[in-house]
Amino acid sequence: MKPFRYTLIAVCTLLLSSTLFAKSSRQSLDGIAAIVNDSAVTDSEVLTAENAMKAQMQGSNMPIPPEKTLRKKVLEQVVDRKLQLQAAEQAGIKISETQIDATIDNIAKGNGVTANVLYEKIGEQHLTRSEYRKEIRDELTLQQIQQQQVASRVVMKPEDVKNFMRTKEWQKATASSTPAVQEYHVEDLVVLVSDGASAQDLQNAKTKAEVLFTKAKQGASYSSLTTPDEKTVENNDLGWLKLNDIPSAFTNQIATAKKGSVMEPIQTGNGFHIIHLVDARQEKNQAAQAMPAPTEKEAQEMVYQRKFAEALKKWVAKLHGQAVINLHPDSIA
């Protein structure tokens, strides 16, 4: 049987990546992380979303930020979700049982099983049928309110697509359809910065990164630049990666670098990264050889998705401005 793919809507990733851990911990996590208008955000909700994000980062080979930074980001996303669900309730949006049944049937068909078997698989992850249906209901509700408040207002112009097809992003997408696939062997030396670091802490970390960069540039191996008792510097050999699998903060530098290059420190949320392109190679990809080049219609979809994301961000910001949000001190400490 092929692996289960709960991919019809966003909740599926959440269920697969974090349900088991979050559910097993739920009984001891009954605290309140935030109050959004008159609705509570519980610690268990935040934990579920946090584990989902960790799983997604690990699957994409992305560095996981410090715990406080990650929790803050996750809490923001959970609050955003709560605000949108409240807006949907005010707009009178209701999801019928028939809609939920149809969605679950589609998810089951996508995995080549029946709905009953799907429920059994969900049960194995310690999620009840009613809890799963609630997750589906919430996701369908979000889809409808976003369609009503955001998607219907996105304006697409012909020149938007033409301009996008001149960008490096589109050229990269077009190039990815060729048979030869570029791969990169990458080392990442990172000077870590804690959440809430002061301006002086950031400057100290930057200075330390510049010193390490100079040593690496002079030929020092990355392993020699870290010691077992060093708590603020990590050396991560990321192995061979395709460009799409490399964290976006590094892709432009790596794509244009020569083999053996050591790149100047790059600042991200968790510190200053000194990237070493150990080697590069091209792999023949049979699947890519049969893959047609991206079409203008796909370019239109990419432009639409970008515009939608921008419009969604503005709408959620507006909801924030109209809401009363109280965060528990422990949630942002």
Beta strands, then each sheet from edge to edge (+ up, - down):
strand 1: 32-36
strand 2: 39-42
strand 3: 180-192
strand 4: 233-242
strand 5: 266-268
strand 6: 271-284
strand 7: 325-327
sheet 1: 2+ 1- 7+
sheet 2: 4+ 3- 6+ 5-
end
